[in-house]
Amino acid sequence: MPKVKKTFRHRLEATLTTIQSPTLRVGFTHLDLWADLGNLALNRMMSGRFDRGFLFGRNYVIYGESGSAKSLVAAYVAAYCQRQHGAHVLWIDVEKATDDAAGEKWLRNAGVILDQLTYTTCAKLSEIKAHIAKMVDLARSLQEAKEDYPPIVVVVDSWAAAMTDTQWKDALAGDHKGDQGQKAKQTGDVILATTHLVHGLPILVVGIQHVMDNQEKNPKTGRVMGRKHLTTGGNKQIYFASGCLLLSKKEMKADALESQEAIEHYKKISDGLTAELKRRTRTVGITAVAESLKSRVSKPFERVEVQIPYFTGMDRYSGLWDWLLLEGTVVNTSPGWYAYQTKEGRTVKIHSSDFEQHREAILAGAPLDLSDKSKESDDANIAGEDEAERSKASNARSEEPGNDA
């Protein structure tokens, strides 16, 4: 049997594997474990697919103003991973926001299984880093011993509330000093370290970060120029995180509800009110305005509005209709009429009020992954390049002595 000659690629990879380093990996990880964000439009925005949002082995940051559902989205991610993948959750509560009975109830209401959760509190960035490093060390040791362990979801709530070691010492001493940007620098350093620590492992890190109001306004109109909120802590955190999601909030009134369950609930309440009370506007939830600041698997700066009624929590299908219109899966053919194609290629016309009845059929006919078209284009380009190389090689051989036609 003739000996197969090794290619340069095989020789190079064999050489690189001789480097003794715990951070070196040759080849792709092929880790295909994903978390659901609890909303189909959010999933699509962050991953290009409706059935998944965040990838394990990655480190994500959710930015947002107070009350914009940052922690709630993180809790939904944790809960879905517990149910879908049997994941264990490490919840690092830096803000001390869920460390009592009310916090336990809030987590349960979000769907988190407390028997599959380790809850800790800390105050310093160095302690957060130690949490993650110790957990990764345990995971790697179990992996080396060929012992099974569940996927792990780490929630850091929040990066913004963590202190540097110097800030903690000053707090103990009753001093108040400026940190000269050390908090932002060190937070970025810990996020960078976390990205490297969890790489290639079935570990997902979701950290919460705060925002500040954009003060830049148009001098003529007085309106804010650009987005309503700006990220805090410097760009280092965005650079080194695997993905970033920005949340803002708007008040939601009963007449704007999309969820039929929530509509019926608040209608029953309204039926029992006096005429005077009915005239008063009432906030029944928030609309979270979500924007993708960074994603390696989908387009940045996409936006979607997701309803979160107080009665039902996040609506899994909220924002989906608008998203399907924006991506062209559903098209507006004439006033009041819309059309979509089924999986079999049949065109169906509907009113927007019929969306719930046709929802599953529309999703079945939608592209599975928004990156598929670009992938097909890449494959075509590669095939074209290969054909060009083959043609070039053939021409070169035909010009060699002894290869005359």
C-alpha positions as CSV (number, residue, x, y, z in Angstrom):
1,M,0.0,0.0,0.0
2,P,1.6,3.3,-1.0
3,K,2.5,5.7,1.8
4,V,0.3,8.8,1.9
5,K,2.3,11.9,1.9
6,K,1.5,14.3,4.7
7,T,0.4,17.8,3.7
8,F,1.9,20.9,5.1
9,R,-1.2,21.4,7.2
10,H,-0.8,18.1,8.9
11,R,2.9,18.7,9.5
12,L,2.1,22.2,11.0
13,E,-0.7,21.0,13.2
14,A,1.5,18.1,14.5
15,T,4.3,20.6,15.3
16,L,2.0,23.1,17.1
17,T,0.6,20.3,19.3
18,T,4.0,19.8,20.8
19,I,3.8,23.3,22.5
20,Q,3.2,22.7,26.2
21,S,0.5,25.3,27.1
22,P,-2.9,25.0,28.8
23,T,-4.3,27.8,26.6
24,L,-3.3,26.3,23.3
25,R,-5.9,24.6,21.1
26,V,-5.3,23.3,17.6
27,G,-8.4,23.1,15.5
28,F,-12.0,24.2,16.0
29,T,-13.9,23.3,19.2
30,H,-17.1,22.2,17.5
31,L,-18.9,23.1,20.7
32,D,-22.6,23.4,19.5
33,L,-24.4,24.0,22.7
34,W,-26.8,27.0,22.8
35,A,-28.9,28.9,25.3
36,D,-32.4,30.2,24.6
37,L,-33.1,33.9,25.6
38,G,-36.8,33.3,26.2
39,N,-37.9,35.2,23.2
40,L,-37.8,34.1,19.5
41,A,-37.0,37.6,18.1
42,L,-34.2,38.1,20.6
43,N,-32.8,34.7,19.7
44,R,-32.9,35.6,16.0
45,M,-31.2,38.9,16.6
46,M,-28.3,37.5,18.6
47,S,-27.7,34.2,16.7
48,G,-29.5,34.4,13.4
49,R,-31.8,31.6,14.5
50,F,-35.1,31.5,16.3
51,D,-34.3,28.5,18.5
52,R,-31.1,29.7,20.1
53,G,-29.4,32.9,21.3
54,F,-26.1,32.6,23.3
55,L,-23.4,30.0,22.6
56,F,-21.7,28.1,25.4
57,G,-18.0,28.6,25.7
58,R,-18.6,32.3,25.4
59,N,-18.9,35.4,27.6
60,Y,-21.8,37.8,27.1
61,V,-22.5,41.2,28.5
62,I,-26.1,42.6,28.8
63,Y,-26.1,46.4,29.1
64,G,-29.2,48.3,30.2
65,E,-30.8,51.0,32.3
66,S,-32.4,50.2,35.6
67,G,-35.6,48.1,35.3
68,S,-35.0,47.2,31.6
69,A,-35.1,43.4,32.3
70,K,-31.3,42.8,32.3
71,S,-31.4,40.4,35.2
72,L,-34.7,38.9,34.0
73,V,-33.2,37.9,30.6
74,A,-30.2,36.4,32.4
75,A,-32.7,34.4,34.6
76,Y,-34.6,33.2,31.6
77,V,-31.3,32.1,30.0
78,A,-30.4,30.2,33.1
79,A,-33.9,28.6,33.4
80,Y,-34.0,27.5,29.8
81,C,-30.6,26.0,30.0
82,Q,-31.6,24.0,33.1
83,R,-34.7,22.6,31.4
84,Q,-33.1,22.1,27.9
85,H,-29.6,20.9,28.9
86,G,-29.7,20.0,32.5
87,A,-27.4,22.9,33.3
88,H,-26.2,23.9,36.7
89,V,-26.3,27.7,37.4
90,L,-23.7,29.7,39.4
91,W,-25.4,33.0,40.3
92,I,-23.0,35.6,41.5
93,D,-25.1,38.3,43.1
94,V,-22.8,41.3,43.5
95,E,-25.7,43.7,43.9
96,K,-27.2,41.7,46.8
97,A,-30.5,42.0,45.0
98,T,-31.8,38.4,45.3
99,D,-30.2,37.1,48.5
100,D,-33.5,36.9,50.5
101,A,-36.8,35.0,50.4
102,A,-38.2,37.6,47.9
103,G,-35.1,36.9,45.7
104,E,-35.7,33.2,45.8
105,K,-39.3,33.7,44.8
106,W,-38.3,36.0,42.0
107,L,-35.9,33.4,40.6
108,R,-38.5,30.6,40.9
109,N,-41.0,32.8,39.1
110,A,-38.5,33.3,36.3
111,G,-38.4,29.5,35.9
112,V,-35.0,28.9,37.6
113,I,-34.7,25.5,39.4
114,L,-33.2,26.2,42.7
115,D,-31.9,22.6,43.2
116,Q,-29.7,23.2,40.1
117,L,-28.4,26.5,41.3
118,T,-25.4,27.6,43.4
119,Y,-26.0,31.1,44.8
120,T,-23.2,33.3,46.0
121,T,-22.5,36.9,46.9
122,C,-19.3,38.9,46.8
123,A,-18.2,42.5,46.4
124,K,-14.8,42.5,44.5
125,L,-13.8,41.9,41.0
126,S,-11.0,39.7,42.2
127,E,-13.6,37.5,43.9
128,I,-15.7,37.2,40.7
129,K,-12.6,36.1,38.9
130,A,-11.7,33.6,41.6
131,H,-15.3,32.2,41.4
132,I,-15.0,31.6,37.6
133,A,-11.3,30.4,37.8
134,K,-12.1,27.8,40.5
135,M,-15.2,26.6,38.6
136,V,-13.2,26.2,35.4
137,D,-10.4,24.4,37.2
138,L,-13.0,21.9,38.6
139,A,-14.6,21.4,35.1
140,R,-11.2,20.8,33.5
141,S,-10.1,18.3,36.2
142,L,-13.4,16.4,35.8
143,Q,-12.9,16.4,32.0
144,E,-9.3,15.1,32.4
145,A,-10.6,12.3,34.7
146,K,-13.3,11.5,32.1
147,E,-16.0,12.3,34.6
148,D,-19.3,13.8,33.4
149,Y,-20.4,17.2,34.6
150,P,-23.4,19.3,33.4
151,P,-23.2,22.4,31.3
152,I,-22.7,25.5,33.5
153,V,-24.3,28.9,33.3
154,V,-22.6,31.7,35.2
155,V,-24.6,34.9,35.9
156,V,-22.7,37.9,37.2
157,D,-25.2,40.5,38.5
158,S,-23.5,42.8,38.0
159,W,-20.1,43.8,36.8
160,A,-21.0,47.5,37.5
161,A,-21.6,46.8,41.3
162,A,-18.2,45.1,41.8
163,M,-15.4,47.0,43.5
164,T,-11.6,46.9,43.1
165,D,-9.5,45.7,46.0
166,T,-8.4,49.3,46.6
167,Q,-12.0,50.5,46.7
168,W,-12.8,47.8,49.2
169,K,-9.9,48.8,51.4
170,D,-11.0,52.5,51.2
171,A,-14.5,51.5,52.1
172,L,-13.3,49.6,55.2
173,A,-11.2,52.6,56.2
174,G,-14.1,55.1,55.6
175,D,-12.1,56.8,52.8
176,H,-13.4,58.1,49.5
177,K,-10.9,58.5,46.7
178,G,-11.1,58.6,42.9
179,D,-9.9,55.4,41.2
180,Q,-8.4,57.1,38.2
181,G,-10.1,54.7,35.8
182,Q,-8.9,51.6,37.6
183,K,-12.4,50.1,38.0
184,A,-13.1,50.2,34.3
185,K,-9.6,48.9,33.4
186,Q,-9.9,46.0,35.9
187,T,-13.4,45.1,34.9
188,G,-12.2,44.8,31.3
189,D,-9.3,42.7,32.5
190,V,-11.6,40.2,34.3
191,I,-14.0,40.0,31.3
192,L,-10.9,39.3,29.1
193,A,-9.7,36.6,31.5
194,T,-13.2,35.1,31.7
195,T,-13.4,34.9,27.9
196,H,-10.2,32.8,27.8
197,L,-11.1,30.7,30.8
198,V,-14.4,29.4,29.5
199,H,-13.3,28.9,25.9
200,G,-14.0,25.5,24.5
201,L,-15.9,24.4,27.6
202,P,-19.7,23.9,28.1
203,I,-19.7,27.0,30.2
204,L,-21.8,30.2,29.4
205,V,-21.1,33.5,31.2
206,V,-23.8,36.2,31.2
207,G,-22.8,39.4,33.0
208,I,-24.9,42.5,33.7
209,Q,-23.6,46.0,33.1
210,H,-25.2,49.4,33.6
211,V,-25.5,52.3,31.1
212,M,-25.6,56.1,31.3
213,D,-27.9,58.6,29.6
214,N,-26.6,60.1,26.4
215,Q,-26.1,63.8,27.0
216,E,-25.3,64.7,23.4
217,K,-28.3,66.6,22.0
218,N,-29.1,68.4,18.8
219,P,-28.8,72.1,19.6
220,K,-31.8,73.0,17.3
221,T,-34.3,70.3,18.4
222,G,-33.0,69.5,21.8
223,R,-33.4,65.8,21.0
224,V,-30.8,63.2,21.9
225,M,-28.4,62.4,19.1
226,G,-27.9,58.7,18.5
227,R,-29.1,56.0,20.9
228,K,-30.8,56.9,24.2
229,H,-28.1,55.2,26.4
230,L,-24.4,54.8,26.2
231,T,-22.4,51.9,27.6
232,T,-20.3,52.4,30.7
233,G,-16.9,51.0,31.8
234,G,-15.1,51.8,28.6
235,N,-14.9,49.9,25.3
236,K,-12.6,47.2,26.7
237,Q,-15.6,45.2,27.9
238,I,-17.2,45.3,24.5
239,Y,-14.0,44.3,22.8
240,F,-13.3,41.3,24.9
241,A,-16.9,40.0,25.4
242,S,-18.1,37.4,22.9
243,G,-21.4,39.3,22.5
244,C,-23.2,42.4,23.8
245,L,-26.9,43.2,24.2
246,L,-28.3,46.6,25.1
247,L,-31.7,47.1,26.7
248,S,-33.8,50.2,27.2
249,K,-37.4,50.3,28.5
250,K,-40.7,52.0,27.7
251,E,-43.9,52.0,29.7
252,M,-46.5,49.6,28.4
253,K,-50.3,50.3,28.6
254,A,-53.0,47.7,28.5
255,D,-54.2,48.8,25.1
256,A,-50.8,47.9,23.6
257,L,-50.7,44.3,25.0
258,E,-50.0,41.5,22.5
259,S,-50.3,38.5,24.8
260,Q,-53.9,37.1,24.8
261,E,-53.5,35.8,28.4
262,A,-52.4,39.3,29.6
263,I,-55.2,41.0,27.6
264,E,-57.8,38.8,29.2
265,H,-56.4,39.3,32.7
266,Y,-56.4,43.0,32.6
267,K,-59.8,43.1,30.9
268,K,-61.3,41.3,33.9
269,I,-59.7,43.8,36.2
270,S,-61.0,46.7,34.1
271,D,-64.5,45.3,34.0
272,G,-64.6,45.7,37.8
273,L,-63.4,49.3,37.9
274,T,-65.5,52.5,38.1
275,A,-65.7,54.8,35.2
276,E,-63.3,57.2,36.9
277,L,-60.7,54.6,37.5
278,K,-61.0,53.3,33.9
279,R,-60.1,56.7,32.6
280,R,-56.8,56.6,34.4
281,T,-53.9,55.2,32.3
282,R,-52.2,52.2,33.9
283,T,-48.8,50.7,33.3
284,V,-49.2,46.9,32.9
285,G,-45.5,46.1,32.1
286,I,-42.6,47.4,30.1
287,T,-41.5,47.2,26.5
288,A,-37.8,46.3,26.4
289,V,-36.1,47.9,23.4
290,A,-33.2,45.4,22.6
291,E,-30.3,46.2,20.4
292,S,-27.4,43.9,19.4
293,L,-24.2,45.8,20.0
294,K,-22.0,42.8,19.1
295,S,-22.4,39.3,17.9
296,R,-20.0,37.1,16.0
297,V,-22.8,35.1,14.4
298,S,-25.3,37.8,13.3
299,K,-25.5,41.4,12.3
300,P,-24.8,44.1,14.9
301,F,-27.1,47.1,15.5
302,E,-30.3,45.2,14.8
303,R,-33.2,46.2,17.1
304,V,-36.4,44.6,18.3
305,E,-39.1,45.6,20.9
306,V,-40.2,42.9,23.3
307,Q,-43.2,43.1,25.6
308,I,-42.8,42.0,29.3
309,P,-46.2,42.2,31.0
310,Y,-46.0,42.2,34.8
311,F,-48.7,39.4,34.9
312,T,-47.1,36.9,32.5
313,G,-43.4,37.9,32.2
314,M,-41.7,38.0,28.9
315,D,-43.9,37.2,25.9
316,R,-42.0,34.5,23.9
317,Y,-43.5,35.7,20.6
318,S,-43.5,39.5,21.2
319,G,-41.6,41.4,18.5
320,L,-41.7,38.4,16.2
321,W,-44.3,39.9,13.7
322,D,-42.2,43.1,13.2
323,W,-39.0,41.0,12.9
324,L,-40.5,38.7,10.2
325,L,-41.5,41.8,8.3
326,L,-38.0,43.4,8.6
327,E,-36.3,40.2,7.3
328,G,-38.8,39.8,4.5
329,T,-40.3,36.4,5.6
330,V,-43.7,38.2,5.7
331,V,-44.4,40.9,3.2
332,N,-47.1,43.6,3.0
333,T,-48.8,43.0,-0.3
334,S,-51.6,45.5,-0.1
335,P,-53.3,47.7,2.7
336,G,-54.3,45.3,5.5
337,W,-53.0,42.2,3.7
338,Y,-49.7,40.2,4.2
339,A,-48.2,37.2,2.6
340,Y,-45.8,34.4,3.5
341,Q,-44.5,31.2,1.9
342,T,-45.0,27.9,3.5
343,K,-42.3,25.3,3.8
344,E,-43.7,23.7,0.6
345,G,-43.5,26.9,-1.3
346,R,-47.2,27.9,-1.3
347,T,-48.1,31.5,-0.9
348,V,-50.6,32.3,1.9
349,K,-52.3,35.7,2.4
350,I,-53.4,36.8,5.9
351,H,-54.3,39.8,8.0
352,S,-52.0,40.8,10.9
353,S,-54.7,39.7,13.3
354,D,-54.4,36.1,12.0
355,F,-50.7,36.0,12.9
356,E,-51.1,33.7,15.9
357,Q,-52.9,31.1,13.9
358,H,-50.3,31.1,11.2
359,R,-47.2,31.6,13.4
360,E,-45.8,28.1,13.3
361,A,-46.4,27.8,9.5
362,I,-44.5,31.1,9.0
363,L,-41.6,30.0,11.2
364,A,-41.4,26.6,9.4
365,G,-41.1,28.4,6.0
366,A,-38.6,31.0,7.2
367,P,-34.9,30.5,6.6
368,L,-33.4,28.4,9.3
369,D,-30.4,30.6,9.7
370,L,-29.9,34.1,8.5
371,S,-26.3,33.3,7.7
372,D,-27.2,30.5,5.3
373,K,-27.2,32.8,2.3
374,S,-23.8,34.2,3.1
375,K,-22.5,30.7,3.7
376,E,-23.8,29.6,0.3
377,S,-22.1,32.6,-1.2
378,D,-18.9,31.8,0.6
379,D,-19.2,28.1,-0.6
380,A,-19.7,29.4,-4.2
381,N,-16.7,31.7,-3.9
382,I,-14.5,28.9,-2.6
383,A,-15.8,26.5,-5.3
384,G,-15.0,29.2,-7.9
385,E,-11.5,29.8,-6.5
386,D,-10.9,26.0,-6.5
387,E,-12.0,25.8,-10.1
388,A,-9.8,28.7,-11.1
389,E,-6.8,27.1,-9.4
390,R,-7.5,23.8,-11.2
391,S,-7.8,25.6,-14.5
392,K,-4.6,27.5,-13.8
393,A,-2.8,24.3,-13.0
394,S,-4.2,22.5,-16.1
395,N,-3.0,25.4,-18.3
396,A,0.4,25.3,-16.7
397,R,0.7,21.5,-17.4
398,S,-0.4,22.0,-21.0
399,E,2.4,24.5,-21.5
400,E,5.1,22.1,-20.2
401,P,7.4,20.2,-22.7
402,G,5.9,17.0,-23.8
403,N,2.3,18.1,-23.2
404,D,1.5,19.4,-26.7
405,A,-2.0,18.7,-27.8
